């Protein structure tokens, strides 16, 4: 027998809550209905302990792809005419990820108990963000839940595709950088000390470059190297902690926009793509404009865009157009503000935002390919130069070996 937690209303409409024991959820619901109560919410009480299998299942964390697949499948089922609970039952049965399966089961239980889909999803805010929940709520209110789910799944797929393209483009440069660090460390720690011992036996004055490399190598393999490594690691940890603070996030977001070699421009284009796609999707889903602007600012991922959204919200309340405060922001290019102004004038702001998002997503992909095509040869030459400096420093004394022996 299991324990179920319930929320009910009596015949006068007064709310009440409590617990009931029953063999199944349907038996618990029948028991409450037999008492003349209207069930609002009914769910099985979670056990205080956790099994070994559940503990291992918790290690299987949700990825963006899991949520995207769930959203697309859910949207397709609702769009095909399946009832909401039937779709949730099917998704619960076919979801491979244990954590996602548990989430879907909980949402189904809450919907069966009388909750709306958006309210049930809101209980899992760590999985379904504010953008997702607001769009679902707007779809429920407008009777277009199937269309809204298709839009939100398309939004998630677009974001996931953009992230994957960025990650895949940066894999090779990162591997080259790691390779360079490993080569440098290996030569400084293992190879140079061997040559240093040979040079010490020969005596004489070593070339300046060789002395510098020998000094660096000896410091790395001594207590000073350990202290230096600890200071570097501590510094990196401190910077990461500061970056996660509100003040550090603000500094980092502004710094990203000013990075050289086109990186700042890519960050700006990425911010424009995300802003346009999010706001356009919210507006086309029927979310009120002020709420859509607030959600866009909260999910922008950049404090500069978030600050611009706060200004937009303030001025829209005063009856001003959206394009005015955006044109004063440092991050929005004139093309974006002009296209938004045209969208406001024609009443097709969602369509215009979609076109802006498409343009900047293509621009981000093209810019990343261009940047990586430049970075790869530069990094390869850098690795070659570093290795060359070390090799030259090792062989300079050998080239001058006769003078040293003499």
DOPAMI-851628 format. One record per residue (C-alpha): residue number from 1; x, y negated, z negated. Coordinates in steps of 0.02 Angstrom, whole numbers, always signed. Layout:
// DOPAMI-851628
n = NUM&x = X&y = Y&z = Z
...
END
This chain:
// DOPAMI-851628
n = 1&x = +0&y = +0&z = +0
n = 2&x = +62&y = -174&z = +45
n = 3&x = +35&y = -346&z = -28
n = 4&x = -37&y = -482&z = +85
n = 5&x = -33&y = -670&z = +55
n = 6&x = -190&y = -761&z = +110
n = 7&x = -265&y = -933&z = +133
n = 8&x = -455&y = -937&z = +141
n = 9&x = -606&y = -1051&z = +128
n = 10&x = -761&y = -1009&z = +28
n = 11&x = -942&y = -1036&z = +83
n = 12&x = -929&y = -1220&z = +30
n = 13&x = -772&y = -1245&z = +135
n = 14&x = -658&y = -1261&z = -16
n = 15&x = -482&y = -1193&z = +17
n = 16&x = -405&y = -1057&z = -88
n = 17&x = -252&y = -947&z = -81
n = 18&x = -186&y = -791&z = -165
n = 19&x = -129&y = -612&z = -140
n = 20&x = -221&y = -450&z = -103
n = 21&x = -163&y = -270&z = -93
n = 22&x = -220&y = -161&z = +51
n = 23&x = -162&y = -18&z = +162
n = 24&x = -155&y = -130&z = +317
n = 25&x = -182&y = -309&z = +373
n = 26&x = -353&y = -267&z = +447
n = 27&x = -405&y = -187&z = +282
n = 28&x = -350&y = -343&z = +187
n = 29&x = -448&y = -454&z = +306
n = 30&x = -603&y = -343&z = +288
n = 31&x = -589&y = -353&z = +99
n = 32&x = -584&y = -543&z = +102
n = 33&x = -727&y = -555&z = +228
n = 34&x = -828&y = -439&z = +116
n = 35&x = -813&y = -569&z = -22
n = 36&x = -889&y = -702&z = +91
n = 37&x = -723&y = -788&z = +124
n = 38&x = -663&y = -859&z = +290
n = 39&x = -483&y = -808&z = +325
n = 40&x = -371&y = -952&z = +377
n = 41&x = -203&y = -866&z = +364
n = 42&x = -154&y = -690&z = +316
n = 43&x = +22&y = -617&z = +316
n = 44&x = +114&y = -475&z = +233
n = 45&x = +218&y = -527&z = +83
n = 46&x = +403&y = -507&z = +117
n = 47&x = +497&y = -385&z = +7
n = 48&x = +631&y = -456&z = -107
n = 49&x = +760&y = -328&z = -54
n = 50&x = +839&y = -305&z = +116
n = 51&x = +889&y = -143&z = +197
n = 52&x = +1057&y = -106&z = +275
n = 53&x = +975&y = -101&z = +447
n = 54&x = +897&y = -273&z = +420
n = 55&x = +1064&y = -340&z = +363
n = 56&x = +1147&y = -281&z = +523
n = 57&x = +999&y = -346&z = +625
n = 58&x = +1028&y = -520&z = +552
n = 59&x = +1200&y = -516&z = +629
n = 60&x = +1119&y = -513&z = +801
n = 61&x = +1093&y = -700&z = +816
n = 62&x = +979&y = -784&z = +939
n = 63&x = +1054&y = -863&z = +1092
n = 64&x = +981&y = -997&z = +1205
n = 65&x = +954&y = -862&z = +1336
n = 66&x = +840&y = -763&z = +1218
n = 67&x = +726&y = -913&z = +1192
n = 68&x = +728&y = -954&z = +1379
n = 69&x = +679&y = -776&z = +1427
n = 70&x = +542&y = -774&z = +1295
n = 71&x = +473&y = -940&z = +1357
n = 72&x = +473&y = -888&z = +1540
n = 73&x = +387&y = -721&z = +1503
n = 74&x = +261&y = -804&z = +1388
n = 75&x = +222&y = -938&z = +1518
n = 76&x = +200&y = -808&z = +1655
n = 77&x = +79&y = -704&z = +1550
n = 78&x = -28&y = -853&z = +1499
n = 79&x = -27&y = -919&z = +1677
n = 80&x = -86&y = -747&z = +1737
n = 81&x = -240&y = -760&z = +1626
n = 82&x = -189&y = -648&z = +1481
n = 83&x = -264&y = -699&z = +1313
n = 84&x = -142&y = -781&z = +1193
n = 85&x = -142&y = -641&z = +1064
n = 86&x = -127&y = -507&z = +1198
n = 87&x = +26&y = -597&z = +1270
n = 88&x = +105&y = -609&z = +1098
n = 89&x = +74&y = -423&z = +1067
n = 90&x = +160&y = -379&z = +1231
n = 91&x = +307&y = -495&z = +1197
n = 92&x = +328&y = -422&z = +1022
n = 93&x = +337&y = -247&z = +1094
n = 94&x = +460&y = -283&z = +1236
n = 95&x = +579&y = -406&z = +1151
n = 96&x = +748&y = -322&z = +1128
n = 97&x = +824&y = -448&z = +1007
n = 98&x = +776&y = -394&z = +830
n = 99&x = +772&y = -571&z = +762
n = 100&x = +665&y = -635&z = +907
n = 101&x = +549&y = -486&z = +886
n = 102&x = +523&y = -532&z = +703
n = 103&x = +488&y = -714&z = +750
n = 104&x = +360&y = -664&z = +883
n = 105&x = +277&y = -545&z = +758
n = 106&x = +264&y = -684&z = +630
n = 107&x = +191&y = -805&z = +759
n = 108&x = +64&y = -673&z = +813
n = 109&x = +14&y = -642&z = +632
n = 110&x = -12&y = -828&z = +599
n = 111&x = -113&y = -850&z = +761
n = 112&x = -221&y = -700&z = +712
n = 113&x = -248&y = -784&z = +544
n = 114&x = -316&y = -941&z = +628
n = 115&x = -163&y = -1049&z = +651
n = 116&x = -130&y = -1137&z = +815
n = 117&x = +18&y = -1081&z = +920
n = 118&x = +112&y = -1244&z = +890
n = 119&x = +85&y = -1234&z = +701
n = 120&x = +145&y = -1053&z = +700
n = 121&x = +301&y = -1101&z = +799
n = 122&x = +334&y = -1249&z = +686
n = 123&x = +368&y = -1127&z = +545
n = 124&x = +523&y = -1075&z = +645
n = 125&x = +595&y = -1249&z = +677
n = 126&x = +771&y = -1176&z = +681
n = 127&x = +723&y = -1083&z = +841
n = 128&x = +590&y = -1194&z = +922
n = 129&x = +648&y = -1374&z = +915
n = 130&x = +537&y = -1528&z = +904
n = 131&x = +534&y = -1547&z = +1093
n = 132&x = +468&y = -1370&z = +1116
n = 133&x = +335&y = -1383&z = +981
n = 134&x = +274&y = -1555&z = +1038
n = 135&x = +252&y = -1493&z = +1217
n = 136&x = +157&y = -1338&z = +1158
n = 137&x = +45&y = -1446&z = +1048
n = 138&x = +10&y = -1564&z = +1193
n = 139&x = -31&y = -1414&z = +1304
n = 140&x = -152&y = -1345&z = +1175
n = 141&x = -238&y = -1514&z = +1156
n = 142&x = -254&y = -1539&z = +1345
n = 143&x = -305&y = -1360&z = +1383
n = 144&x = -153&y = -1335&z = +1495
n = 145&x = -49&y = -1221&z = +1385
n = 146&x = +3&y = -1113&z = +1534
n = 147&x = +68&y = -1264&z = +1631
n = 148&x = +156&y = -1334&z = +1478
n = 149&x = +242&y = -1168&z = +1442
n = 150&x = +301&y = -1161&z = +1623
n = 151&x = +372&y = -1337&z = +1605
n = 152&x = +459&y = -1300&z = +1440
n = 153&x = +533&y = -1138&z = +1510
n = 154&x = +594&y = -1234&z = +1663
n = 155&x = +670&y = -1365&z = +1547
n = 156&x = +760&y = -1232&z = +1445
n = 157&x = +823&y = -1143&z = +1602
n = 158&x = +888&y = -1307&z = +1673
n = 159&x = +981&y = -1349&z = +1512
n = 160&x = +1050&y = -1173&z = +1497
n = 161&x = +1108&y = -1173&z = +1679
n = 162&x = +1196&y = -1339&z = +1655
n = 163&x = +1283&y = -1279&z = +1496
n = 164&x = +1339&y = -1118&z = +1579
n = 165&x = +1410&y = -1211&z = +1729
n = 166&x = +1510&y = -1325&z = +1613
n = 167&x = +1575&y = -1179&z = +1510
n = 168&x = +1623&y = -1075&z = +1661
n = 169&x = +1713&y = -1223&z = +1740
n = 170&x = +1816&y = -1253&z = +1582
n = 171&x = +1866&y = -1072&z = +1552
n = 172&x = +2017&y = -1074&z = +1668
n = 173&x = +2094&y = -1239&z = +1604
n = 174&x = +2071&y = -1180&z = +1424
n = 175&x = +2155&y = -1014&z = +1463
n = 176&x = +2302&y = -1105&z = +1543
n = 177&x = +2319&y = -1218&z = +1391
n = 178&x = +2316&y = -1068&z = +1272
n = 179&x = +2443&y = -979&z = +1382
n = 180&x = +2558&y = -1131&z = +1376
n = 181&x = +2547&y = -1141&z = +1186
n = 182&x = +2585&y = -955&z = +1167
n = 183&x = +2735&y = -965&z = +1284
n = 184&x = +2804&y = -1118&z = +1194
n = 185&x = +2781&y = -1038&z = +1023
n = 186&x = +2857&y = -873&z = +1079
n = 187&x = +3012&y = -954&z = +1154
n = 188&x = +3038&y = -1073&z = +1008
n = 189&x = +3015&y = -939&z = +874
n = 190&x = +3094&y = -785&z = +952
n = 191&x = +3210&y = -830&z = +1098
n = 192&x = +3295&y = -993&z = +1048
n = 193&x = +3356&y = -926&z = +879
n = 194&x = +3450&y = -787&z = +972
n = 195&x = +3538&y = -913&z = +1084
n = 196&x = +3568&y = -1028&z = +935
n = 197&x = +3664&y = -888&z = +848
n = 198&x = +3771&y = -862&z = +1004
n = 199&x = +3808&y = -1048&z = +1019
n = 200&x = +3855&y = -1057&z = +834
n = 201&x = +3985&y = -921&z = +857
n = 202&x = +4057&y = -1012&z = +1007
n = 203&x = +4069&y = -1177&z = +915
n = 204&x = +4089&y = -1343&z = +1005
n = 205&x = +3966&y = -1481&z = +1037
n = 206&x = +3799&y = -1426&z = +1112
n = 207&x = +3706&y = -1536&z = +1237
n = 208&x = +3575&y = -1654&z = +1164
n = 209&x = +3427&y = -1563&z = +1240
n = 210&x = +3488&y = -1397&z = +1170
n = 211&x = +3513&y = -1473&z = +997
n = 212&x = +3335&y = -1542&z = +1000
n = 213&x = +3262&y = -1372&z = +1045
n = 214&x = +3367&y = -1281&z = +915
n = 215&x = +3311&y = -1406&z = +782
n = 216&x = +3128&y = -1384&z = +828
n = 217&x = +3149&y = -1195&z = +826
n = 218&x = +3235&y = -1193&z = +656
n = 219&x = +3101&y = -1305&z = +582
n = 220&x = +2962&y = -1194&z = +648
n = 221&x = +3038&y = -1039&z = +568
n = 222&x = +3074&y = -1125&z = +401
n = 223&x = +2965&y = -1188&z = +258
n = 224&x = +2950&y = -1354&z = +349
n = 225&x = +2863&y = -1266&z = +491
n = 226&x = +2737&y = -1190&z = +370
n = 227&x = +2706&y = -1360&z = +291
n = 228&x = +2689&y = -1442&z = +463
n = 229&x = +2568&y = -1307&z = +520
n = 230&x = +2465&y = -1327&z = +361
n = 231&x = +2459&y = -1516&z = +385
n = 232&x = +2404&y = -1496&z = +567
n = 233&x = +2269&y = -1370&z = +522
n = 234&x = +2211&y = -1480&z = +377
n = 235&x = +2206&y = -1631&z = +492
n = 236&x = +2103&y = -1538&z = +622
n = 237&x = +1984&y = -1477&z = +486
n = 238&x = +1966&y = -1653&z = +418
n = 239&x = +1930&y = -1723&z = +592
n = 240&x = +1798&y = -1589&z = +622
n = 241&x = +1715&y = -1629&z = +456
n = 242&x = +1719&y = -1815&z = +493
n = 243&x = +1648&y = -1785&z = +668
n = 244&x = +1499&y = -1696&z = +591
n = 245&x = +1461&y = -1843&z = +476
n = 246&x = +1342&y = -1981&z = +539
n = 247&x = +1483&y = -2109&z = +551
n = 248&x = +1600&y = -1985&z = +636
n = 249&x = +1466&y = -1931&z = +759
n = 250&x = +1435&y = -2112&z = +809
n = 251&x = +1621&y = -2142&z = +837
n = 252&x = +1643&y = -1980&z = +933
n = 253&x = +1491&y = -2008&z = +1045
n = 254&x = +1554&y = -2182&z = +1094
n = 255&x = +1731&y = -2115&z = +1118
n = 256&x = +1669&y = -1979&z = +1236
n = 257&x = +1595&y = -2110&z = +1352
n = 258&x = +1766&y = -2195&z = +1367
n = 259&x = +1874&y = -2041&z = +1398
n = 260&x = +1995&y = -2052&z = +1546
n = 261&x = +2014&y = -1941&z = +1700
n = 262&x = +1827&y = -1948&z = +1737
n = 263&x = +1779&y = -1855&z = +1577
n = 264&x = +1686&y = -2007&z = +1508
n = 265&x = +1589&y = -2022&z = +1670
n = 266&x = +1539&y = -1839&z = +1662
n = 267&x = +1478&y = -1865&z = +1483
n = 268&x = +1376&y = -2015&z = +1540
n = 269&x = +1298&y = -1918&z = +1685
n = 270&x = +1260&y = -1772&z = +1569
n = 271&x = +1173&y = -1891&z = +1447
n = 272&x = +1071&y = -1965&z = +1590
n = 273&x = +1020&y = -1793&z = +1653
n = 274&x = +965&y = -1736&z = +1480
n = 275&x = +873&y = -1899&z = +1442
n = 276&x = +780&y = -1899&z = +1607
n = 277&x = +735&y = -1714&z = +1604
n = 278&x = +674&y = -1719&z = +1423
n = 279&x = +571&y = -1879&z = +1436
n = 280&x = +500&y = -1831&z = +1606
n = 281&x = +447&y = -1659&z = +1545
n = 282&x = +365&y = -1731&z = +1389
n = 283&x = +270&y = -1865&z = +1485
n = 284&x = +210&y = -1742&z = +1619
n = 285&x = +152&y = -1623&z = +1481
n = 286&x = +37&y = -1756&z = +1409
n = 287&x = +138&y = -1804&z = +1255
n = 288&x = +100&y = -1987&z = +1206
n = 289&x = +235&y = -2105&z = +1270
n = 290&x = +290&y = -2168&z = +1098
n = 291&x = +305&y = -1991&z = +1030
n = 292&x = +394&y = -1936&z = +1189
n = 293&x = +522&y = -2077&z = +1171
n = 294&x = +551&y = -2033&z = +988
n = 295&x = +577&y = -1849&z = +1027
n = 296&x = +694&y = -1892&z = +1171
n = 297&x = +800&y = -1997&z = +1053
n = 298&x = +803&y = -1858&z = +922
n = 299&x = +858&y = -1726&z = +1049
n = 300&x = +972&y = -1837&z = +1155
n = 301&x = +1133&y = -1771&z = +1079
n = 302&x = +1213&y = -1944&z = +1090
n = 303&x = +1193&y = -2087&z = +966
n = 304&x = +1206&y = -2218&z = +1104
n = 305&x = +1055&y = -2143&z = +1195
n = 306&x = +964&y = -2121&z = +1028
n = 307&x = +992&y = -2305&z = +986
n = 308&x = +927&y = -2355&z = +1159
n = 309&x = +771&y = -2249&z = +1129
n = 310&x = +741&y = -2337&z = +963
n = 311&x = +748&y = -2505&z = +1053
n = 312&x = +631&y = -2441&z = +1189
n = 313&x = +503&y = -2382&z = +1061
n = 314&x = +509&y = -2549&z = +971
n = 315&x = +484&y = -2651&z = +1129
n = 316&x = +348&y = -2538&z = +1200
n = 317&x = +250&y = -2571&z = +1040
n = 318&x = +267&y = -2756&z = +1081
n = 319&x = +197&y = -2726&z = +1255
n = 320&x = +362&y = -2736&z = +1351
n = 321&x = +416&y = -2614&z = +1488
n = 322&x = +537&y = -2472&z = +1454
n = 323&x = +665&y = -2530&z = +1583
n = 324&x = +707&y = -2693&z = +1491
n = 325&x = +795&y = -2621&z = +1337
n = 326&x = +874&y = -2483&z = +1441
n = 327&x = +956&y = -2613&z = +1555
n = 328&x = +1042&y = -2689&z = +1402
n = 329&x = +1115&y = -2522&z = +1345
n = 330&x = +1296&y = -2480&z = +1386
n = 331&x = +1257&y = -2302&z = +1441
n = 332&x = +1116&y = -2327&z = +1568
n = 333&x = +1173&y = -2368&z = +1746
n = 334&x = +1075&y = -2497&z = +1848
n = 335&x = +1009&y = -2360&z = +1964
n = 336&x = +923&y = -2273&z = +1818
n = 337&x = +842&y = -2430&z = +1749
n = 338&x = +784&y = -2486&z = +1922
n = 339&x = +707&y = -2317&z = +1962
n = 340&x = +619&y = -2315&z = +1792
n = 341&x = +554&y = -2491&z = +1826
n = 342&x = +483&y = -2432&z = +1993
n = 343&x = +405&y = -2281&z = +1906
n = 344&x = +322&y = -2394&z = +1779
n = 345&x = +254&y = -2507&z = +1916
n = 346&x = +184&y = -2363&z = +2020
n = 347&x = +122&y = -2259&z = +1872
n = 348&x = +234&y = -2113&z = +1921
n = 349&x = +363&y = -2124&z = +1781
n = 350&x = +369&y = -1933&z = +1757
n = 351&x = +403&y = -1904&z = +1942
n = 352&x = +539&y = -2036&z = +1945
n = 353&x = +621&y = -1964&z = +1788
n = 354&x = +621&y = -1792&z = +1870
n = 355&x = +711&y = -1862&z = +2022
n = 356&x = +839&y = -1948&z = +1911
n = 357&x = +869&y = -1785&z = +1816
n = 358&x = +891&y = -1686&z = +1978
n = 359&x = +1015&y = -1815&z = +2043
n = 360&x = +1122&y = -1820&z = +1886
n = 361&x = +1121&y = -1631&z = +1862
n = 362&x = +1192&y = -1614&z = +2038
n = 363&x = +1316&y = -1754&z = +1999
n = 364&x = +1374&y = -1666&z = +1840
n = 365&x = +1405&y = -1502&z = +1934
n = 366&x = +1500&y = -1592&z = +2073
n = 367&x = +1602&y = -1696&z = +1949
n = 368&x = +1650&y = -1542&z = +1847
n = 369&x = +1708&y = -1450&z = +2002
n = 370&x = +1809&y = -1602&z = +2055
n = 371&x = +1886&y = -1621&z = +1881
n = 372&x = +1935&y = -1438&z = +1866
n = 373&x = +2012&y = -1441&z = +2041
n = 374&x = +2122&y = -1584&z = +1981
n = 375&x = +2157&y = -1513&z = +1808
n = 376&x = +2211&y = -1340&z = +1864
n = 377&x = +2366&y = -1392&z = +1964
n = 378&x = +2410&y = -1525&z = +1834
n = 379&x = +2404&y = -1397&z = +1694
n = 380&x = +2502&y = -1269&z = +1795
n = 381&x = +2636&y = -1399&z = +1829
n = 382&x = +2633&y = -1445&z = +1644
n = 383&x = +2661&y = -1264&z = +1592
n = 384&x = +2801&y = -1249&z = +1719
n = 385&x = +2881&y = -1411&z = +1657
n = 386&x = +2875&y = -1355&z = +1474
n = 387&x = +2950&y = -1185&z = +1512
n = 388&x = +3079&y = -1267&z = +1626
n = 389&x = +3136&y = -1388&z = +1490
n = 390&x = +3161&y = -1245&z = +1367
n = 391&x = +3253&y = -1137&z = +1494
n = 392&x = +3366&y = -1282&z = +1546
n = 393&x = +3403&y = -1320&z = +1363
n = 394&x = +3455&y = -1138&z = +1339
n = 395&x = +3567&y = -1128&z = +1492
n = 396&x = +3650&y = -1299&z = +1483
n = 397&x = +3781&y = -1234&z = +1359
n = 398&x = +3810&y = -1082&z = +1471
n = 399&x = +3839&y = -1195&z = +1621
n = 400&x = +3967&y = -1285&z = +1514
n = 401&x = +4032&y = -1126&z = +1436
n = 402&x = +4213&y = -1148&z = +1489
n = 403&x = +4221&y = -1320&z = +1408
n = 404&x = +4145&y = -1254&z = +1246
n = 405&x = +4268&y = -1107&z = +1239
n = 406&x = +4414&y = -1222&z = +1279
END
